[in-house]
Amino acid sequence: MMPVAAPKLRVLCRVDDIPDGGTRGVGPARGGVTGLFAVRRAGRVFVYVNACPHLGTPLEVAPDRFLSADGERIVCATHGAEFGIEDGVCRRGPCLGAGLEPVMMQIKDGIILVPDEAGL
């Protein structure tokens, strides 16, 4: 049996680059068109593809601003859909029940790593 190669990883950012309760957007990988974003909440980090499941538009209202005013939901700037931070599921809006595309990640030495092909 052939060994399975580990996926190639790229750096998203440092965990410390995201304030707790904050977000950080990152542009697309080389050759890609869709960026990613990370949310840091209560010591955990969640990473998603920066595309609304309704229209595919980027979510942020301004650079690194993906959350509602109270910091409890991810909000799409295009039409106001609201998504859970921990699961990415739409709880209000035209894509009700649909979800953001989660990105597998790992943290090594304080750096968030994601698969090279994430967002492509």
C-alpha positions as CSV (number, residue, x, y, z in Angstrom):
1,M,0.0,0.0,0.0
2,M,1.3,3.5,-0.9
3,P,1.7,6.0,1.9
4,V,-0.7,8.9,1.7
5,A,1.1,12.2,1.3
6,A,0.2,14.9,3.9
7,P,-1.6,17.8,2.3
8,K,0.6,20.8,1.6
9,L,-0.2,23.6,4.0
10,R,0.1,27.4,3.8
11,V,0.2,30.1,6.6
12,L,-3.1,31.9,7.1
13,C,-1.8,34.2,9.9
14,R,-0.7,34.1,13.5
15,V,-3.3,33.4,16.2
16,D,-2.1,36.6,17.9
17,D,-3.0,38.6,14.8
18,I,-6.7,38.0,15.6
19,P,-8.0,39.6,18.8
20,D,-10.2,37.3,20.9
21,G,-13.7,38.0,19.6
22,G,-12.3,39.3,16.3
23,T,-11.8,38.3,12.7
24,R,-9.1,38.3,10.1
25,G,-9.6,38.0,6.3
26,V,-6.9,36.7,4.0
27,G,-6.8,36.9,0.3
28,P,-6.9,33.9,-2.0
29,A,-4.2,31.4,-2.5
30,R,-2.0,31.8,-5.6
31,G,-4.2,31.0,-8.5
32,G,-7.4,31.3,-6.5
33,V,-10.1,33.9,-6.5
34,T,-11.8,33.3,-3.1
35,G,-10.1,34.3,0.2
36,L,-10.6,32.9,3.6
37,F,-11.3,34.3,7.0
38,A,-10.8,33.3,10.6
39,V,-12.7,34.0,13.7
40,R,-11.1,33.8,17.2
41,R,-13.6,33.2,20.0
42,A,-13.0,32.1,23.6
43,G,-9.6,30.6,22.7
44,R,-10.8,28.7,19.6
45,V,-10.3,29.5,16.0
46,F,-12.7,28.8,13.2
47,V,-11.8,29.2,9.5
48,Y,-14.2,29.6,6.6
49,V,-14.1,30.3,2.8
50,N,-15.0,34.0,2.4
51,A,-18.1,33.4,0.2
52,C,-21.8,33.6,1.0
53,P,-23.6,30.3,0.1
54,H,-26.4,32.5,-1.4
55,L,-24.6,34.5,-4.0
56,G,-20.9,33.6,-3.5
57,T,-20.0,37.2,-2.7
58,P,-17.4,38.0,0.0
59,L,-18.9,38.4,3.4
60,E,-17.0,41.3,5.1
61,V,-18.4,44.8,5.2
62,A,-14.9,46.2,5.5
63,P,-11.4,44.7,5.8
64,D,-11.4,42.2,8.7
65,R,-15.0,43.0,9.7
66,F,-17.1,39.8,9.4
67,L,-19.2,39.9,12.7
68,S,-22.4,41.5,13.8
69,A,-22.1,44.6,16.1
70,D,-22.5,42.4,19.2
71,G,-19.8,39.9,17.9
72,E,-22.2,37.0,18.1
73,R,-22.8,36.1,14.4
74,I,-21.0,36.2,11.1
75,V,-22.9,38.6,8.8
76,C,-22.9,38.8,5.0
77,A,-22.5,42.4,3.9
78,T,-24.4,41.8,0.7
79,H,-27.8,40.8,2.1
80,G,-27.5,40.5,5.9
81,A,-27.6,36.7,6.2
82,E,-26.4,35.6,9.7
83,F,-24.3,32.6,10.4
84,G,-23.2,30.8,13.5
85,I,-19.6,31.3,14.4
86,E,-19.0,27.7,15.6
87,D,-20.8,25.9,12.7
88,G,-21.2,28.4,9.9
89,V,-24.9,27.6,9.5
90,C,-27.2,30.3,8.2
91,R,-29.8,31.2,10.9
92,R,-31.4,34.2,9.2
93,G,-31.5,35.3,5.6
94,P,-32.0,34.0,2.1
95,C,-29.7,31.1,2.5
96,L,-31.4,29.8,5.7
97,G,-30.0,26.4,6.6
98,A,-27.1,26.5,4.2
99,G,-23.6,26.8,5.6
100,L,-20.3,28.5,5.0
101,E,-17.6,26.3,3.7
102,P,-15.4,25.3,6.7
103,V,-11.7,25.1,6.2
104,M,-9.7,22.4,8.1
105,M,-6.8,24.1,9.9
106,Q,-4.1,23.4,12.5
107,I,-2.2,25.6,14.8
108,K,1.5,25.1,15.1
109,D,3.7,27.3,17.2
110,G,1.0,30.0,17.3
111,I,0.6,30.0,13.5
112,I,-2.7,29.0,11.8
113,L,-2.1,26.6,8.9
114,V,-4.6,25.7,6.2
115,P,-4.5,23.4,3.2
116,D,-2.9,25.0,0.2
117,E,-6.0,24.4,-1.9
118,A,-8.4,26.0,0.6
119,G,-10.6,28.5,-1.2
120,L,-9.7,27.4,-4.7
